[in-house]
């Protein structure tokens, strides 16, 4: 998987940008991460972790936690 980082101005219409990017060929998903609000990313990570536990997907869980801890 490859990632694309887009920096926006303060008053950008994030939903419109998200919808536009989702229409592009080859785009599987779009996630909006607010660097100024790290709690939102952490909450998403915990929600994803719960789902991975339920599915028994421990390998991906460990990889995701490692990525979060080593991310700048």
C-alpha positions in Angstrom: 0.0 0.0 0.0 1.2 3.5 -0.8 0.1 6.7 0.9 -0.3 10.3 -0.4 -0.1 13.2 2.0 -2.0 16.3 1.1 -1.6 19.5 3.1 -4.6 21.8 3.0 -5.4 25.4 4.0 -7.3 25.9 7.3 -10.7 26.4 5.8 -10.6 23.6 3.1 -13.7 21.6 2.5 -12.4 18.2 3.6 -15.5 16.2 2.7 -15.5 17.6 -0.9 -11.7 16.8 -1.2 -12.3 13.3 0.2 -15.1 12.7 -2.2 -13.1 14.0 -5.2 -10.1 11.7 -4.3 -12.4 8.7 -3.9 -13.6 9.2 -7.5 -10.0 8.7 -8.8 -9.1 5.4 -10.4 -7.0 3.2 -8.1 -8.0 4.9 -4.8 -9.3 2.4 -2.3 -9.9 4.7 0.7 -9.3 8.2 2.0 -8.6 9.0 5.7 -8.5 12.5 7.1 -6.0 12.9 9.9 -5.7 16.1 11.8 -2.1 16.6 12.9 -3.2 19.3 15.3 -5.6 16.9 17.0 -3.6 13.7 17.7 -6.5 12.3 19.8 -8.6 11.7 16.7 -5.9 9.5 15.2 -5.5 7.7 18.5 -9.2 7.1 18.9 -9.3 5.6 15.4 -6.4 3.3 16.2 -8.1 2.0 19.3 -11.4 1.4 17.4 -9.5 -0.5 14.7 -7.6 -2.5 17.4 -10.9 -3.7 18.9 -12.1 -4.9 15.5 -8.8 -6.7 14.8 -9.1 -8.5 18.2 -12.6 -9.6 17.4 -11.5 -11.0 14.0 -8.4 -12.6 15.5 -6.1 -10.6 13.2 -3.2 -10.4 15.6 -0.4 -10.1 13.1 -1.9 -6.9 11.5 -2.6 -5.6 15.0 1.0 -5.9 16.1 2.2 -4.3 12.8 -0.3 -1.4 13.2 0.9 -0.8 16.8 4.5 -0.9 15.7 3.7 1.6 13.0 2.0 4.0 15.4 4.8 3.8 17.9 7.5 4.4 15.3 5.7 7.2 13.4 7.1 10.6 13.8 
